[in-house]
Amino acid sequence: MTDSEQQRHDLFLRLYVEHEESLRGFVRSLVPTLEDSREVMQDVAAVLWRKFEDITSMDDFRRWAFGVARFVSMEFLRTRRRDRHVFGDEALRLLAVASEESEDAFEAERRALNDCLRKLTDDQRTLVEEAYKPGVRIDELAARAGRSAMALYKSLHRIRIALMNCTQQVLAQEERT
């Protein structure tokens, strides 16, 4: 593989991984089952890679990838038209548009939340990160911190309120600009 091909491959992987979660949610909203969405996502990844050289601006990767995912999902559903649980093309188009708009809003919310998390003090950010790790029990976390569980819950509640307010302010500011 030449340096140019390696750079192209690395760029594709970075962009794909960055948007894979929202693409997966989008595809899942269009196809009937989780297993179907896994199959479609494999096809989506293959098509994105094959057609990656066709994209004109990397800033448009997300929108382009969603368009490819919509096309691949609709083609997948067309091949399964015999199943009475499959929507028609117009219903699929409307679902795809609504889902893509929702994903855009969720992506903006995720960015705003990440910005707000960075604004927390180190202690607050550490508390949030520790409290939301899988399998963590608040009573055990409180004991390690030398605090009562109730005190920890109250701290987390105040932090969540601050994050919610900050996120809403960031989103409102983005709408104004």
Contact map, one row per residue, 1 for C-alpha under 8 A:
111011000000000000000000000000000000000000000000000000000000000000000000000000000000000000000000000000000000000000000000000000000000000000000000000000000000000000000000000000000
111111000000000000000000000000000000000000000000000000000000000000000000000000000000000000000000000000000000000000000000000000000000000000000000000000000000000000000000000000000
111111100000000000000000000000000000000000000000000000000000000000000000000000000000000000000000000000000000000000000000000000000000000000000000000000000000000000000000000000000
011111110000000000000000000000000000000000000000000000000000000000000000000000000000000000000000000000000000000000000000000000000000000000000000000000000000000000000000000000000
111111111000000000000000000000000000000000000000000000000000000000000000000000000000000000000000000000000000000000000000000000000000000000000000000000000000000000000000000000000
111111111100000000000000000000000000000000000000000000000000000000000000000000000000000000000000000000000000000000000000000000000000000000000000000000000000000000000000000000000
001111111110000000000000000000000000000000000000000000000000000000000000000000000000000000000000000000000000000000000000000000000000000000000000000000000000000000000000000000000
000111111111000000000000000000000000000000000000000000000000000000000000000000000000000000000000000000000000000000000000000000000000000000000000000000000000000000000000000000000
000011111111100000000000000000000000000000000000000000000000000000000000000000000000000000000000000000000000000000000000000000000000000000000000000000000000000000000000000000000
000001111111110000000000000000000000000000000000000000000000000000000000000000000000000000000000000000000000000000000000000000000000000000000000000000000000000000000000000000000
000000111111111000000000000000000000000000000000000000000000000000000000000000000000000000000000000000000000000000000000000000000000000000000000000000000000000000000000000000000
000000011111111100000000000000000000000000000000100100000000000000000000000000000000000000000000000000000000000000000000000000000000000000000000000000000000000000000000000000000
000000001111111110000000000000000000000000000000000000000000000000000000000000000000000000000000000000000000000000000000000000000000000000000000000000000000000000000000000000000
000000000111111111000000000000000000000000000000000000000000000000000000000000000000000000000000000000000000000000000000000000000000000000000000000000000000000000000000000000000
000000000011111111100000000000000000000000000000000000000000100000000000000000000000000000000000000000000000000000000000000000000000000000000000000000000000000000000000000000000
000000000001111111110000000000000000000000000000000000000000000000000000000000000000000000000000000000000000000000000000000000000000000000000000000000000000000000000000000000000
000000000000111111111000000000000000000000000000000000000000000000000000000000000000000000000000000000000000000000000000000000000000000000000000000000000000000000000000000000000
000000000000011111111000000000000000000000000000000000000000000000000000000000000000000000000000000000000000000000000000000000000000000000000000000000000000000000000000000000000
000000000000001111111110000000000000000000000000000000000000010000000000000000000000000000000000000000000000000000000000000000000000000000000000000000000000000000000000000000000
000000000000000111111111000000000000000000000000000000000000000000000000000000000000000000000000000000000000000000000000000000000000000000000000000000000000000000000000000000000
000000000000000011111111100000000000000000000000000000000000000000000000000000000000000000000000000000000000000000000000000000000000000000000000000000000000000000000000000000000
000000000000000000111111110000000000000000000000000000000000000000000000000000000000000000000000000000100010000000000000000000000000000000000000000000000000000000000000000000000
000000000000000000111111111000000000000000000000000000000000000011001000000000000000000000000000000000000000000000000000000000000000000000000000000000000000000000000000000000000
000000000000000000011111111100000000100010000000000000000000000000000000000000000000000000000000000000000000000000000000000000000000000000000000000000000000000000000000000000000
000000000000000000001111111110000000000000000000000000000000000000000000000000000000000000000000000000000000000000000000000000000000000000000000000000000000000000000000000000000
000000000000000000000111111111000000000000000000000000000000000001001000000000000000000000000001001100100000000000000000000000000000000000000000000000000000000000000000000000000
000000000000000000000011111111100000100110000000000000000000000000001100100000000000000000000000000000000000000000000000000000000000000000000000000000000000000000000000000000000
000000000000000000000001111111111100100000000000000000000000000000000000000000000000000000000000000000000000000000000000000000000000000000000000000000000000000000000000000000000
000000000000000000000000111111110000000000000000000000000000000000000000000000000000000000000011001000000000000000000000000000000000000000000000000000000000000000000000000000000
000000000000000000000000011111110000000000000000000000000000000000000100100000000000000000010011000000000000000000000000000000000000000000000000000000000000000000000000000000000
000000000000000000000000001111111101100000000000000000000000000000000000100010000000000000000000000000000000000000000000000000000000000000000000000000000000000000000000000000000
000000000000000000000000000111111101100000000000000000000000000000000000000000000000110000000000000000000000000000000000000000000000000000000000000000000000000000000000000000000
000000000000000000000000000100111111100000000000000000000000000000000000000000000000000000000000000000000000000000000000000000000000000000000000000000000000000000000000000000000
000000000000000000000000000100111111110000000000000000000000000000000000000000000000000000000000000000000000000000000000000000000000000000000000000000000000000000000000000000000
000000000000000000000000000000001111111000000000000000000000000000000000000000000000000000000000000000000000000000000000000000000000000000000000000000000000000000000000000000000
000000000000000000000000000000111111111100000000000000000000000000000000000000000000000000000000000000000000000000000000000000000000000000000000000000000000000000000000000000000
000000000000000000000001001100111111111110000000000000000000000000000000000000000000000000000000000000000000000000000000000000000000000000000000000000000000000000000000000000000
000000000000000000000000000000000111111111000000000000000000000000000000000000000000000000000000000000000000000000000000000000000000000000000000000000000000000000000000000000000
000000000000000000000000000000000011111111100000000000000000000000000000000000000000000000000000000000000000000000000000000000000000000000000000000000000000000000000000000000000
000000000000000000000000001000000001111111110000000000000000000000001001100100000000000000000000000000000000000000000000000000000000000000000000000000000000000000000000000000000
000000000000000000000001001000000000111111111000000000000000000000001000000000000000000000000000000000000000000000000000000000000000000000000000000000000000000000000000000000000
000000000000000000000000000000000000011111111100000000000000000000000000000000000000000000000000000000000000000000000000000000000000000000000000000000000000000000000000000000000
000000000000000000000000000000000000001111111110000000000000000000000001000000000000000000000000000000000000000000000000000000000000000000000000000000000000000000000000000000000
000000000000000000000000000000000000000111111111000000000000000000011001000000000000000000000000000000000000000000000000000000000000000000000000000000000000000000000000000000000
000000000000000000000000000000000000000011111111100000000000000000000000000000000000000000000000000000000000000000000000000000000000000000000000000000000000000000000000000000000
000000000000000000000000000000000000000001111111110000000000000000000000000000000000000000000000000000000000000000000000000000000000000000000000000000000000000000000000000000000
000000000000000000000000000000000000000000111111111000000000000000010000000000000000000000000000000000000000000000000000000000000000000000000000000000000000000000000000000000000
000000000000000000000000000000000000000000011111111100000000000010010000000000000000000000000000000000000000000000000000000000000000000000000000000000000000000000000000000000000
000000000001000000000000000000000000000000001111111100000000000000000000000000000000000000000000000000000000000000000000000000000000000000000000000000000000000000000000000000000
000000000000000000000000000000000000000000000111111110000000000000000000000000000000000000000000000000000000000000000000000000000000000000000000000000000000000000000000000000000
000000000000000000000000000000000000000000000011111111100000000000000000000000000000000000000000000000000000000000000000000000000000000000000000000000000000000000000000000000000
000000000001000000000000000000000000000000000001111111100000000000000000000000000000000000000000000000000000000000000000000000000000000000000000000000000000000000000000000000000
000000000000000000000000000000000000000000000000011111110000000000000000000000000000000000000000000000000000000000000000000000000000000000000000000000000000000000000000000000000
000000000000000000000000000000000000000000000000001111110000000000000000000000000000000000000000000000000000000000000000000000000000000000000000000000000000000000000000000000000
000000000000000000000000000000000000000000000000001111111101100100000000000000000000000000000000000000000000000000000000000000000000000000000000000000000000000000000000000000000
000000000000000000000000000000000000000000000000000011111101000000000000000000000000000000000000000000000000000000000000000000000000000000000000000000000000000000000000000000000
000000000000000000000000000000000000000000000000000000111111100000000000000000000000000000000000000000000000000000000000000000000000000000000000000000000000000000000000000000000
000000000000000000000000000000000000000000000000000000111111100000000000000000000000000000000000000000000000000000000000000000000000000000000000000000000000000000000000000000000
000000000000000000000000000000000000000000000000000000001111110000000000000000000000000000000000000000000000000000000000000000000000000000000000000000000000000000000000000000000
000000000000000000000000000000000000000000000000000000111111111100000000000000000000000000000000000000000000000000000000000000000000000000000000000000000000000000000000000000000
000000000000001000000000000000000000000000000000000000101111111110000000000000000000000000000000000000000000000000000000000000000000000000000000000000000000000000000000000000000
000000000000000000100000000000000000000000000000000000000011111111000000000000000000000000000000000000000000000000000000000000000000000000000000000000000000000000000000000000000
000000000000000000000000000000000000000000000000000000000001111111100000000000000000000000000000000000000000000000000000000000000000000000000000000000000000000000000000000000000
000000000000000000000000000000000000000000000000000000100001111111110000000000000000000000000000000000000000000000000000000000000000000000000000000000000000000000000000000000000
000000000000000000000010000000000000000000000001000000000000111111111000000000000000000000000000000000000000000000000000000000000000000000000000000000000000000000000000000000000
000000000000000000000010010000000000000000000000000000000000011111111100000000000000000000000000000100000000000000000000000000000000000000000000000000000000000000000000000000000
000000000000000000000000000000000000000000000000000000000000001111111110000000000000000000000000000000000000000000000000000000000000000000000000000000000000000000000000000000000
000000000000000000000000000000000000000000010011000000000000000111111111000000000000000000000000000000000000000000000000000000000000000000000000000000000000000000000000000000000
000000000000000000000010011000000000000110010000000000000000000011111111100000000000000000000000000000000000000000000000000000000000000000000000000000000000000000000000000000000
000000000000000000000000001001000000000000000000000000000000000001111111110000000000000000000001000000000000000000000000000000000000000000000000000000000000000000000000000000000
000000000000000000000000000000000000000000000000000000000000000000111111111000000000000000000000000000000000000000000000000000000000000000000000000000000000000000000000000000000
000000000000000000000000000000000000000100110000000000000000000000011111111100000000000000000000000000000000000000000000000000000000000000000000000000000000000000000000000000000
000000000000000000000000001001100000000100000000000000000000000000001111111110000000000000000000000000000000000000000000000000000000000000000000000000000000000000000000000000000
000000000000000000000000000000000000000000000000000000000000000000000111111111000000000010010000000000000000000000000000000000000000000000000000000000000000000000000000000000000
000000000000000000000000000000000000000000000000000000000000000000000011111111100000000000000000000000000000000000000000000000000000000000000000000000000000000000000000000000000
000000000000000000000000000000000000000100000000000000000000000000000001111111110000000000000000000000000000000000000000000000000000000000000000000000000000000000000000000000000
000000000000000000000000000000100000000000000000000000000000000000000000111111111000010000000000000000000000000000000000000000000000000000000000000000000000000000000000000000000
000000000000000000000000000000000000000000000000000000000000000000000000011111111000000000000000000000000000000000000000000000000000000000000000000000000000000000000000000000000
000000000000000000000000000000000000000000000000000000000000000000000000001111111000000000000000000000000000000000000000000000000000000000000000000000000000000000000000000000000
000000000000000000000000000000000000000000000000000000000000000000000000000111111110010000000000000000000000000000000000000000000000000000000000000000000000000000000000000000000
000000000000000000000000000000000000000000000000000000000000000000000000000011111111010000000000000000000000000000000000000000000000000000000000000000000000000000000000000000000
000000000000000000000000000000000000000000000000000000000000000000000000000000011111010000000000000000000000000000000000000000000000000000000000000000000000000000000000000000000
000000000000000000000000000000000000000000000000000000000000000000000000000000011111110000000000000000000000000000000000000000000000000000000000000000000000000000000000000000000
000000000000000000000000000000000000000000000000000000000000000000000000000000001111110000000000000000000000000000000000000000000000000000000000000000000000000000000000000000000
000000000000000000000000000000010000000000000000000000000000000000000000000000000011111000000000000000000000000000000000000000000000000000000000000000000000000000000000000000000
000000000000000000000000000000010000000000000000000000000000000000000000000010011111111100000000000000000000000000000000000000000000000000000000000000000000000000000000000000000
000000000000000000000000000000000000000000000000000000000000000000000000000000000000111110110000000000000000000000000000000000000000000000000000000000000000000000000000000000000
000000000000000000000000000000000000000000000000000000000000000000000000000000000000011111110000000000000000000000000000000000000000000000000000000000000000000000000000000000000
000000000000000000000000000000000000000000000000000000000000000000000000010000000000001111111000000000000000000000000000000000000000000000000000000000000000000000000000000000000
000000000000000000000000000000000000000000000000000000000000000000000000000000000000000111111100000000000000000000000000000000000000000000000000000000000000000000000000000000000
000000000000000000000000000000000000000000000000000000000000000000000000000000000000001111111110000000000000000000000000000000000000000000000000000000000000000000000000000000000
000000000000000000000000000001000000000000000000000000000000000000000000010000000000001111111111000000000000000000000000000000000000000000000000000000000000000000000000000000000
000000000000000000000000000000000000000000000000000000000000000000000000000000000000000011111111100000000000000000000000000000000000000000000000000000000000000000000000000000000
000000000000000000000000000000000000000000000000000000000000000000000000000000000000000001111111110000000000000000000000000000000000000000000000000000000000000000000000000000000
000000000000000000000000000011000000000000000000000000000000000000000000000000000000000000111111111000000000000000000000000000000000000000000000000000000000000000000000000000000
000000000000000000000000010011000000000000000000000000000000000000000100000000000000000000011111111100000000000000000000000000000000000000000000000000000000000000000000000000000
000000000000000000000000000000000000000000000000000000000000000000000000000000000000000000001111111110000000000000000000000000000000000000000000000000000000000000000000000000000
000000000000000000000000000000000000000000000000000000000000000000000000000000000000000000000111111111000000000000000000000000000000000000000000000000000000000000000000000000000
000000000000000000000000010010000000000000000000000000000000000000000000000000000000000000000011111111100000000000000000000000000000000000000000000000000000000000000000000000000
000000000000000000000000010000000000000000000000000000000000000001000000000000000000000000000001111111110000000000000000000000000000000000000000000000000000000000000000000000000
000000000000000000000000000000000000000000000000000000000000000000000000000000000000000000000000111111111000000000000000000000000000000000000000000000000000000000000000000000000
000000000000000000000000000000000000000000000000000000000000000000000000000000000000000000000000011111111100000000000000000000000000000000000000000000000000000000000000000000000
000000000000000000000100010000000000000000000000000000000000000000000000000000000000000000000000001111111110000000000000000000000000000000000000000000000000000000000000000000000
000000000000000000000000000000000000000000000000000000000000000000000000000000000000000000000000000111111111000000000000000000000000000000000000000000000000000000000000000000000
000000000000000000000000000000000000000000000000000000000000000000000000000000000000000000000000000011111111100000000000000000000000000000000000000000000000000000000000000000000
000000000000000000000000000000000000000000000000000000000000000000000000000000000000000000000000000001111111110000000000000000000000000000000000000000000000000000000000000000000
000000000000000000000100000000000000000000000000000000000000000000000000000000000000000000000000000000111111111000000000000000000000000000000000000000000000000000000000000000000
000000000000000000000000000000000000000000000000000000000000000000000000000000000000000000000000000000011111111100000000000000000000000000000000000000000000000000000000001000000
000000000000000000000000000000000000000000000000000000000000000000000000000000000000000000000000000000001111111110000000000000000000000000000000000000000000000000000010001000000
000000000000000000000000000000000000000000000000000000000000000000000000000000000000000000000000000000000111111111000000000000000000000000000000000000000000000000000000000000000
000000000000000000000000000000000000000000000000000000000000000000000000000000000000000000000000000000000011111111100000000000000000000000000000000000000000000000000000000000000
000000000000000000000000000000000000000000000000000000000000000000000000000000000000000000000000000000000001111111110000000000000000000000000000000000000000000000000010011000000
000000000000000000000000000000000000000000000000000000000000000000000000000000000000000000000000000000000000111111111000000000000000000000000000000000000000000000110110000000000
000000000000000000000000000000000000000000000000000000000000000000000000000000000000000000000000000000000000011111111100000000000000000000000000000000000000000000000000000000000
000000000000000000000000000000000000000000000000000000000000000000000000000000000000000000000000000000000000001111111110000000000000000000000000000000000000000000000000000000000
000000000000000000000000000000000000000000000000000000000000000000000000000000000000000000000000000000000000000111111111000000000000000000000000000000000000000000100110000000000
000000000000000000000000000000000000000000000000000000000000000000000000000000000000000000000000000000000000000011111111000010000000000000000000000000000000000000100000000000000
000000000000000000000000000000000000000000000000000000000000000000000000000000000000000000000000000000000000000001111111100010000000000000000000000000000000000000000000000000000
000000000000000000000000000000000000000000000000000000000000000000000000000000000000000000000000000000000000000000111111100000000000000000000000000000000000000000000000000000000
000000000000000000000000000000000000000000000000000000000000000000000000000000000000000000000000000000000000000000011111111110000000000000000000000000000000000000000000000000000
000000000000000000000000000000000000000000000000000000000000000000000000000000000000000000000000000000000000000000000111111110000000000000000000000000000000000000000000000000000
000000000000000000000000000000000000000000000000000000000000000000000000000000000000000000000000000000000000000000000001111111000000000000000000000000000000000000000000000000000
000000000000000000000000000000000000000000000000000000000000000000000000000000000000000000000000000000000000000000000001111111100000000000000000000000000000000000000000000000000
000000000000000000000000000000000000000000000000000000000000000000000000000000000000000000000000000000000000000000000001111111110000000000000000000000000000001000000000000000000
000000000000000000000000000000000000000000000000000000000000000000000000000000000000000000000000000000000000000000001101111111111000000000000000000000000000000000000000000000000
000000000000000000000000000000000000000000000000000000000000000000000000000000000000000000000000000000000000000000000000011111111100000000000000000000000000000000000000000000000
000000000000000000000000000000000000000000000000000000000000000000000000000000000000000000000000000000000000000000000000001111111110000000000000000000000001000000000000000000000
000000000000000000000000000000000000000000000000000000000000000000000000000000000000000000000000000000000000000000000000000111111111000000000000000000000001000000000000000000000
000000000000000000000000000000000000000000000000000000000000000000000000000000000000000000000000000000000000000000000000000011111111100000000000000000000000000000000000000000000
000000000000000000000000000000000000000000000000000000000000000000000000000000000000000000000000000000000000000000000000000001111111100100001000000000000000000000000000000000000
000000000000000000000000000000000000000000000000000000000000000000000000000000000000000000000000000000000000000000000000000000111111100111001000000000000000000000000000000000000
000000000000000000000000000000000000000000000000000000000000000000000000000000000000000000000000000000000000000000000000000000011111110100000000000000000000000000000000000000000
000000000000000000000000000000000000000000000000000000000000000000000000000000000000000000000000000000000000000000000000000000001111111100000000000000000000000000000000000000000
000000000000000000000000000000000000000000000000000000000000000000000000000000000000000000000000000000000000000000000000000000000001111100000000000000000000000000000000000000000
000000000000000000000000000000000000000000000000000000000000000000000000000000000000000000000000000000000000000000000000000000000000111110000000000000000000000000000000000000000
000000000000000000000000000000000000000000000000000000000000000000000000000000000000000000000000000000000000000000000000000000000111111111011000000000000000000000000000000000000
000000000000000000000000000000000000000000000000000000000000000000000000000000000000000000000000000000000000000000000000000000000010001111111000000000000000000000000000000000000
000000000000000000000000000000000000000000000000000000000000000000000000000000000000000000000000000000000000000000000000000000000010000111111100000010011000000000000000000000000
000000000000000000000000000000000000000000000000000000000000000000000000000000000000000000000000000000000000000000000000000000000000000011111110000110000000000000000000000000000
000000000000000000000000000000000000000000000000000000000000000000000000000000000000000000000000000000000000000000000000000000000000000111111111000000000000000000000000000000000
000000000000000000000000000000000000000000000000000000000000000000000000000000000000000000000000000000000000000000000000000000000110000111111111100010000000000000000000000000000
000000000000000000000000000000000000000000000000000000000000000000000000000000000000000000000000000000000000000000000000000000000000000001111111111110010000000000000000000000000
000000000000000000000000000000000000000000000000000000000000000000000000000000000000000000000000000000000000000000000000000000000000000000111111111110000000000000000000000000000
000000000000000000000000000000000000000000000000000000000000000000000000000000000000000000000000000000000000000000000000000000000000000000011111111000000000000000000000000000000
000000000000000000000000000000000000000000000000000000000000000000000000000000000000000000000000000000000000000000000000000000000000000000001111111000000000000000000000000000000
000000000000000000000000000000000000000000000000000000000000000000000000000000000000000000000000000000000000000000000000000000000000000000000111111100000000000000000000000000000
000000000000000000000000000000000000000000000000000000000000000000000000000000000000000000000000000000000000000000000000000000000000000000000111111110110000000000000000000000000
000000000000000000000000000000000000000000000000000000000000000000000000000000000000000000000000000000000000000000000000000000000000000000100110011111110000000000000000000000000
000000000000000000000000000000000000000000000000000000000000000000000000000000000000000000000000000000000000000000000000000000000000000001101110001111111000000000000000000000000
000000000000000000000000000000000000000000000000000000000000000000000000000000000000000000000000000000000000000000000000000000000000000000000000000111111100000000000000000000000
000000000000000000000000000000000000000000000000000000000000000000000000000000000000000000000000000000000000000000000000000000000000000000000000001111111110000000000000000000000
000000000000000000000000000000000000000000000000000000000000000000000000000000000000000000000000000000000000000000000000000000000000000001000100001111111111000000000000000000000
000000000000000000000000000000000000000000000000000000000000000000000000000000000000000000000000000000000000000000000000000000000000000001000000000011111111100000000000000000000
000000000000000000000000000000000000000000000000000000000000000000000000000000000000000000000000000000000000000000000000000000000000000000000000000001111111110000000000000000000
000000000000000000000000000000000000000000000000000000000000000000000000000000000000000000000000000000000000000000000000000000000000000000000000000000111111111000000000000000000
000000000000000000000000000000000000000000000000000000000000000000000000000000000000000000000000000000000000000000000000000000110000000000000000000000011111111100000000000000000
000000000000000000000000000000000000000000000000000000000000000000000000000000000000000000000000000000000000000000000000000000000000000000000000000000001111111110000000000000000
000000000000000000000000000000000000000000000000000000000000000000000000000000000000000000000000000000000000000000000000000000000000000000000000000000000111111111000000000000000
000000000000000000000000000000000000000000000000000000000000000000000000000000000000000000000000000000000000000000000000000100000000000000000000000000000011111111100000000000000
000000000000000000000000000000000000000000000000000000000000000000000000000000000000000000000000000000000000000000000000000000000000000000000000000000000001111111110000000000000
000000000000000000000000000000000000000000000000000000000000000000000000000000000000000000000000000000000000000000000000000000000000000000000000000000000000111111111000000000000
000000000000000000000000000000000000000000000000000000000000000000000000000000000000000000000000000000000000000000000000000000000000000000000000000000000000011111111100000000000
000000000000000000000000000000000000000000000000000000000000000000000000000000000000000000000000000000000000000010011000000000000000000000000000000000000000001111111110000000000
000000000000000000000000000000000000000000000000000000000000000000000000000000000000000000000000000000000000000010000000000000000000000000000000000000000000000111111111000000000
000000000000000000000000000000000000000000000000000000000000000000000000000000000000000000000000000000000000000000000000000000000000000000000000000000000000000011111111100000000
000000000000000000000000000000000000000000000000000000000000000000000000000000000000000000000000000000000000000010010000000000000000000000000000000000000000000001111111110000000
000000000000000000000000000000000000000000000000000000000000000000000000000000000000000000000000000000000000100110010000000000000000000000000000000000000000000000111111111000000
000000000000000000000000000000000000000000000000000000000000000000000000000000000000000000000000000000000000000000000000000000000000000000000000000000000000000000011111111100000
000000000000000000000000000000000000000000000000000000000000000000000000000000000000000000000000000000000000000000000000000000000000000000000000000000000000000000001111111110000
000000000000000000000000000000000000000000000000000000000000000000000000000000000000000000000000000000000000000100000000000000000000000000000000000000000000000000000111111111000
000000000000000000000000000000000000000000000000000000000000000000000000000000000000000000000000000000000001100100000000000000000000000000000000000000000000000000000011111111100
000000000000000000000000000000000000000000000000000000000000000000000000000000000000000000000000000000000000000000000000000000000000000000000000000000000000000000000001111111110
000000000000000000000000000000000000000000000000000000000000000000000000000000000000000000000000000000000000000000000000000000000000000000000000000000000000000000000000111111111
000000000000000000000000000000000000000000000000000000000000000000000000000000000000000000000000000000000000000000000000000000000000000000000000000000000000000000000000011111111
000000000000000000000000000000000000000000000000000000000000000000000000000000000000000000000000000000000000000000000000000000000000000000000000000000000000000000000000001111111
000000000000000000000000000000000000000000000000000000000000000000000000000000000000000000000000000000000000000000000000000000000000000000000000000000000000000000000000000111111
000000000000000000000000000000000000000000000000000000000000000000000000000000000000000000000000000000000000000000000000000000000000000000000000000000000000000000000000000011111
